Amino acid sequence: PAPWRWPTPRNRPGLPRPGLALAQCSAGPGAQLDWPRTLQAKAAAPLQAAHLRWRRVPLRAPLLHVIALDSSGSMHQRARLGQAKGYAAALIAQAARRGDAVALLAFGGQGVQLLLGPGPARASGVARVRPLGGGGGTPLVAVLAQAEQLCAQAARRGQESWLWLLTDGRSSAQPPAPRMPQQRVLVDFDDPLRPAGHCAAWAERWGAQYRQPLVGEPEFF
């Protein structure tokens, strides 16, 4: 007797026929298959194009995430820079999955360096974070001014922007609140045992989100 084989997609009961892929494409942009309603319409019959039910999903314009990463001397204590680099890498990877754009700024003894973008986020962009060293002072005002310029350029393109400031707050500067980004997030990498408290104070004054790095990936919301 002939050996038994798995049934092919064409003759397996209940699976979409090749023509269904074309029917899905005809639903238009922003449409997503509504499986509960589709299965209700299908009942016990083989799935047909006429059974498909759709729901509209609002189209979201890509955001620009401007990541300002503190690489000053104080960030080298207790491996804080390594932790911040991991956080920045997770931000880039998550932005890539969402189809957003990123720009990565590093600020320390070498001044302000634009390491990545602004442009569409790519998973390969994480490689720009790994070799980052640093030391020296904290040019906080200068990096915020450059971040403001990037956000202003995004606004002229009709693009919403988020600013992510990754720092231990070890600076005597009293920076004004960046005006252009629609969202400002301050991630505090200060020593939790002997914190200076600057990041929390800046976030309160700016009306920004204040976060502390936790285990797992950061979330956009």
N, C-alpha and C positions, 0 to 999 in steps of 0.2 A: 504493500500500500504506500501511497505517496506520503511523505513526512508532513506533519501538521505545521502550519505557519500562522503567525499572528495575522489577523485580518487587516487589510490595508485601509487607510482612511476613507477610500471610496466606498467600501462595502461594510464598514463598521457601523452598526445601527446607532442612531442618535447623534452622530457627529455632523458638523456642517459640511455641505458639499462644496466643491471648488468655487461655484458661483457665488457663495455667500461672502467671500472676501471682497468681491466687487460691490456687493450690496452694502457692506460696511463702509467702503470708501465713499459711497454716495450720500452718507449721512451728513457730510460737510464738516468744516473745522469746528472745534469746540464741542463735538458730540461724543458721548461715551456710551457704550453698550450697557443698557439697564438689564442685568441678568435676571433679577427676580421677576420682573414683568415679562421678559422674554420667555422664561421657563413656564410661567403661568399660561402664556398664550400657546406655547408648544404643547403642553400637557403630555400625553403619552405618544404623540406623533413624532416621527423623525423631524429634526430641526430643519425648517425651511426659511427662506429669506423673508417670507410674509410674517413670520413669527417675531422678527427682530423688533425690539423696542429700544428707544434711545432717550437719553437725558442730556440736557445741555450743561456743559461745564464752562464757567466763565474763563475766558482766556486771560492769563496773567502775563503782563509785560515783564521781561527780564529785569532784575534789579542789578545795581552795581554795589558790590560790597568792598569798601575801602578798608583794608586791614593795616593798622599802624602798629608795628611790632617793636617794642622797646628792646634794644640790644646793648644798653649801657652797662657800665661796670657793675652796678648793684644787682643787675639781673643774673650775673654769673654766680652769685652766692646761692647756696642750697639748691643748685640745679634749676633755678627759676626760669632761665632762658630756655633750657631744654623743654620744660613743661609748656612754656608759651609757644615755642615752635611747634610742638605737637598740636596745640589748640589751633594755631594758624593753619596748619596742614589739614586739620579736620574741617575747618571753615571752607578752605579751597575745594576739598573733595565734595563737600555737601553742596556747595554752589554749583559745581560741575554737574552733579546729579539733577539739580533743579533747573539747569539751563540758564543760570545767572552769569553775571560778569564779575570779575574781581580786579582789584589793584592792591599790590602789596608794597608797603613802605616800611623800611627799617630805619630806626633812628638811634644814634649812639655817638661814640667818639668820632666816627667818620662822617658825621653830619646826617643828612637825610638822603636815603638811597631808594630809588624806585626799582624794586627787584622784579616786579611782575605787573603786566598790564599797563593801563586798563584795557580789558578785552574779555572775550568769553572765557569762562573758567574751564580749565582742562585738568584732568587728574594728573597729568604730567607736571603741572605747575607745582605740585608738592615738592618736587626735586629742588626747586629754588630755595626752599626753606631750610633743608637739611644742613648745607654747609655754612650757614650764617654764623659768624662769630660776633665779636663786638668788644665793648669796653669803653671807658671814658665817660663823658658827661651825658646829659639827657636833654637834647634840643627839642623840648616838648612844643614850644610855641611854633618853631619852624615846621615841625611835622604836621601840626594841626593846620597851619596856613597852606601847606601843599595839599593836604587832604581836602581842605575847603575848595581849592582850585579844581581838583578832580571831580568833586561833587557838583560844582558849578557847571563844569563842562557837561556832565551827565544831565543836569537840569535843562541845558540848552538843547539837548537831544531828546528831551521829553522823558528822561529816564529817572526813576526814583533811586535814591542812594541810601545806603546804610554805612555808618562809620563804626568800626570796631577798634577800640583802643586797648591794646594788650600791654599792660605796664604794671610795675610795682609801685608807681606813684612817688618814687624817691626823687622828688624835684621840689625846689623852692618856688617854682613858677606858680602863678595864679592865672591859668589860661582862661580866656573867655570862652563861652559856649560856642562851638561851631554852628553856624546858622544854616548852611545849605543842606546837610543830610536830613532826610525825613526821620531817620531813626539813629540814635546814638547809643552805643553799648560800651560800657566801661567794664573790662574784665580785670579783676584785681589779683595780681600775682605777688602781692606783698607777703612778708613773713607773717603767717597767722599767729605766731607766738608773741611777736613784738611788732605789731602793725603800726605804720605811721598814720594810717587813716585818711590819706589824701584822696585816694580813689573814691571812697564813699562820699567824701565832701564835694568833690568835683561833680560826681553823678547827681547829687541832690541839687547842686547849684545849676547844673545844665538841664535838669529835667530828663536825665538819661536813665536807661536801664543799668542797674548795677549787678554784676555777676561775679561769682568766685568760681575758679575752675574746679570741676568735679570729674569723677570718673565717667567715661563715656564721651560721646560726641556732643558738641554744642548744638543747640537747636535754633532755627530761625522762626520767630513768630513776632 
